Amino acid sequence: MHINIRPAPSCSVEESSVLTDSILNVHITDMRPLSMVEDKGFLNMINAFNPKYTVPSKNTLHQFDGEKIHVHNREIEECSEGNRVCVLH
């Protein structure tokens, strides 16, 4: 008997990039720890949104995190100059 096993389908690079970027935005905006990606409820939620997406590990996300935080902090600095009210999305 021959069993044909196919690899699980995965997201396209574009889909994966959008979802990973969204996770980083939640981390930065809501000041959530990167370990949230290991939480059962978080993983269930992401699986409900897109079962083909593989959530990166917190260590992998940490590699992308530094640049996102740098950009976010620069936006805050630029926005806060001149005593203006600042709203970031």
C-alpha positions as CSV (number, residue, x, y, z in Angstrom):
1,M,0.0,0.0,0.0
2,H,1.3,3.4,-1.0
3,I,0.4,6.5,1.0
4,N,0.7,9.8,-0.7
5,I,1.4,12.6,1.9
6,R,1.2,16.2,0.7
7,P,2.7,19.0,2.7
8,A,0.2,21.3,4.3
9,P,-0.8,24.3,2.2
10,S,0.8,27.5,3.3
11,C,0.2,31.2,2.8
12,S,1.7,33.2,0.0
13,V,4.7,35.3,0.9
14,E,2.5,38.4,0.6
15,E,-0.2,37.0,2.9
16,S,2.4,35.9,5.4
17,S,4.1,39.3,5.4
18,V,0.8,41.1,6.1
19,L,-0.1,38.8,9.0
20,T,3.3,39.0,10.5
21,D,3.4,42.8,10.2
22,S,0.0,42.9,11.9
23,I,1.3,40.8,14.8
24,L,4.2,43.2,15.2
25,N,1.8,46.1,15.2
26,V,-0.3,44.6,18.0
27,H,3.0,44.0,19.9
28,I,4.1,47.6,19.6
29,T,0.8,49.4,19.7
30,D,-0.7,47.5,22.6
31,M,2.6,46.9,24.4
32,R,2.1,43.1,24.4
33,P,5.0,40.8,24.9
34,L,6.2,38.8,21.9
35,S,5.5,35.7,23.9
36,M,1.8,36.3,23.1
37,V,2.5,34.2,19.9
38,E,2.9,31.2,22.1
39,D,-0.5,31.6,23.9
40,K,-3.1,29.0,23.0
41,G,-5.9,31.6,22.6
42,F,-3.8,33.8,20.3
43,L,-2.8,30.8,18.1
44,N,-6.5,29.7,18.0
45,M,-7.5,33.2,16.9
46,I,-4.9,33.3,14.1
47,N,-5.8,29.8,13.0
48,A,-9.5,31.0,12.7
49,F,-8.4,33.9,10.6
50,N,-6.1,31.9,8.3
51,P,-5.5,28.3,9.0
52,K,-2.7,28.2,6.4
53,Y,-0.6,30.8,8.2
54,T,2.3,29.6,10.4
55,V,2.8,32.0,13.3
56,P,6.6,32.9,13.6
57,S,8.3,32.2,16.9
58,K,8.9,35.0,19.3
59,N,12.6,34.8,18.5
60,T,11.9,35.2,14.8
61,L,9.6,38.1,15.5
62,H,12.2,39.7,17.7
63,Q,14.5,40.0,14.6
64,F,12.0,42.2,12.8
65,D,10.9,44.0,16.0
66,G,13.8,46.3,16.3
67,E,13.3,48.1,13.0
68,K,9.5,48.5,13.6
69,I,10.0,50.0,17.0
70,H,12.6,52.4,15.6
71,V,10.2,53.6,13.0
72,H,7.4,53.8,15.5
73,N,9.5,55.9,17.9
74,R,10.6,58.2,15.1
75,E,6.9,58.8,14.2
76,I,6.2,59.7,17.8
77,E,9.1,62.1,18.0
78,E,8.1,63.8,14.7
79,C,4.5,64.0,15.8
80,S,5.2,65.3,19.3
81,E,7.3,68.3,18.1
82,G,5.5,71.6,18.4
83,N,3.1,70.7,21.2
84,R,0.6,69.0,18.8
85,V,-1.9,66.3,19.7
86,C,-0.5,63.1,18.2
87,V,-2.6,60.1,17.0
88,L,-0.8,57.2,15.4
89,H,-2.6,54.3,13.7
